Amino acid sequence: MILYCFGESGNAYKAALAMELAGCRWSPRFVDFFNGETRSPAYRKLNVMGEVPVLVDGDLTLSQSGAILLHVAERTGRFGGASEAERREVMRWILFDNHKLSGQAGALRFVMNFLAPEKRNAEVISYLHGRVQAALGILEAGLDGRDWLAGGAGPTIADFAACSYLFYPEPFGFDRQARPRTDAWLARIERLPGWKHPYHLMPGNPSDRA
């Protein structure tokens, strides 16, 4: 399997982490996002949405991290949930993450760190910061009495979706020490055999452009 990705992408990290932990045979294909590759005609032929990640698995080409996570779980029989109830929880948290957590945290991190300073609109940052804090509060509450988001005995793709942006070092309003259940959950993920930081799992990081 080939994953079109770059190290700064939290959405790509979800897919890369799931494949790595599931023991898939995969390789990254670096996408030069910051120099406009996703807007090129060649890339739009691969993914009309012009986004990362994209997974190529034989004759199958998939975009959107949630769809890729589901494919990895189905293909490997791992991390999809052990029961019908758990699988419903997996979907619930993946959809929450996509809309409320990663969808806001990714935008906030981008505006705060990757836009030129003169383009960092304070009102936009304030709005997104409030949305991210609300989502982080829901995540913290969701981990009350649970080791894993779907409530089972082990991690699922829901955990790999929701954790993705929380491992990045760039500031975007997440204080790991201020959220003890989230901190303990991230530590459990870090202890999983094969876990790697996004900048060690995928090519590309801010120091490459410095």
Buried (B, 14 or more C-beta within 10 A) or exposed (E): BEBBBBBBBBBBBBBBBBBBBBEBEBEBBBBEBBEEBBEEEEBEEBBEEEBBBBBBBEEEEBBBBBBBBBBBBEBBEBBBBEEEEBBEBBBBBBEBBBEBBBBBBBBBBBBBBBEEEEEEEEEBBEBBBEBBBEBBEBBBEBBEEEBBBBBBEBBBBBBBBBBBBBBBEEEBBBEEEEBEBBBEBBEBBEEBEEBBBBBEBBEBBBEEEE
